[in-house]
Amino acid sequence: MVVVFAACVHEEPNVIYMPDMVYSPAIKAQKVGSMRMPVEGTVSRNSVSYPYDRITGGEQAGKELKNPLEPSPKHLARGKHVFETFCTVCHGVKGHGDGSIIPKFPMPPSLHSEKLQKWPDGRIYHIVTSGQNLMPSYAPQIDSEDRWALIHYIRQLQRSEAK
């Protein structure tokens, strides 16, 4: 028995081969300085660059961007779902700018205004993508195809109110 217990004794080695691996520094995740910045010029795999400036790019986007989706029942239903999920709190159920958070924030423009009805789809897409005034960018939450479907639904809302 004594021999067995004697064999279990562990002594510190005289030389540590890779001290950084033996004694690694503890770093708290998400702490300032612990996150590595990506190499300059890198783009994530699923990223699509958006060439228009947030402030001045709306008019150019309106001229150059065209809605690639047909206004099918499937796309209108998807646009309605996106509108009800992201837009109704500010713009209201019918798009008049009377959403549930309006007493706390300034009233957003009505989606039925003459000005907005004249805007091309690309300009509306730009605003949803980049944001405008108090409205933030919805690009991280709403993918590109859903933004185009949303525009079809907004156009349907505008037509329904025009009658």
N, C-alpha and C positions, 0 to 999 in steps of 0.2 A: 504494500500500500504506500509506503513511504516513497518508493521509487516512482509510482504513478503520480503522486502529488508533486514530487520534485520536478517531474517532466512538464508540469503545467505552469511553472514559473516563467513569466515573460519579462525579458529585460529589454530596455530601450536600445535601439541599434546605435552603433557608434557614428554612422554616417547616414544622413537622410538624403536619398537620391533626388527627389523633387520636392523641396520644402513648400512650394506654392500649392501643391496638391495635398500635402499632408496637413498644412495649416492654412486653409483657404480663408480669406477675409469674408466675414458675413456682411451681406449688403441687403438692405430692406428693399423689396420690390416697390416700384413706383416712387422711390425717394429721389429728390432732386440730385442729379449727378450720377444716378445708377442706371438710368435708361440710356441706351446707346442711340445716338443720332444716325439716321441712314446716311450713306455716302452721298455726297452732293451729286445731283443729276439722276438719281435712281427713281424709278417709277414702280409702284406696286403692280403685281401681275394683272389684277382685274381692273386696273385704273384706265380710264379713258380721259385724255386731256380735253379740257374745255377751253377753246381759244379766245373767248370773248371776255373783255374786262367787265367787272361787276358794275361799275358806275356808267361807263360810256358804251358798253357793248350791246345794249338792248336794241338800238335801232339797227345796227349791223346784223345782229342775230335775227331780227325780224325779216330782213331782206334775204338772208342766206339760208336759214333753216326752214325746212318744210316738214310737215307732219308725215312720217312714213307709214302711219297706220290708217287703215280704212275705218270709217265710223260704223263698224259692225256692232251688233247687239253684245257680243262678247267684250269688245273694247269699251263700249259705253258702260256696261255693268262693272268692269274693272275700274274705269274712271270714277264711277259713282262711289265705289267702295273706297278708293283713295281719297276722294273729296270728303266723304263722311268721316274718314279716319283723321285726316290732317287739316282740313280747311274749314270745317263747320264751326269750330270753336271761335274763329275770328270772323269769317265771312258769312256765317249763318247757313241754315239749311238750304235756302234758296239763293244764296249769294248776294244778299243785299247789304252785307257788312254789319249785320246785327247779331253776331255770335254771342255766346255765353260769357266771354271774358271782356266784352266791350265796356262795361262800366269802369273797369280797372285800367284799360288801355284806350288810346285814341281809336276812333272808328276807322276801320280800313275802307278803301274805296269799294263801292258796289261793283260787282262783276257785270252789272247791267248798264253801266254808264256808257254814254255814246263814245267817249274816248277809248274805253277798253274794247268795245265792240269793233272798233275800227282797227285795232292792233292786229297784226298778223300773228299766226300761231307761234312762229319762232320767237317773237318778243315775249309772249306769255311764258313760253318754255324757258327763256332766259331768266325771267323773274323768279320762276319756281326753282330753277337751278342755282341762281346766284343770290337771290334775295333782293329786297328793295326796302328802303326806309326801316321800319321796325320789323318787317317780315324777314326771318332768317332764311338761309339757303336750306332747301329741302333735298339737295342732291344726296346727302348721306342716308336719308330715310326712304326716299322714293327713287327707284331705279328709272333709267331713261325711258324705257317702254311704258312704264306706268305714268310717267309725266306726260307723255303724248296722249295716252288714254284719258288722263285727267282733262286735258285741253279739249278733247272731243266732248266730254261730259259738260264742261263749262259752256261750250258752244251750244249744246242741247239746252242747258238752262237758259241761256240768252234767247234762244228761239222760242222757248215755251213762254217766257215773259213778254215777248214782243207781240204775241197774238192778242 
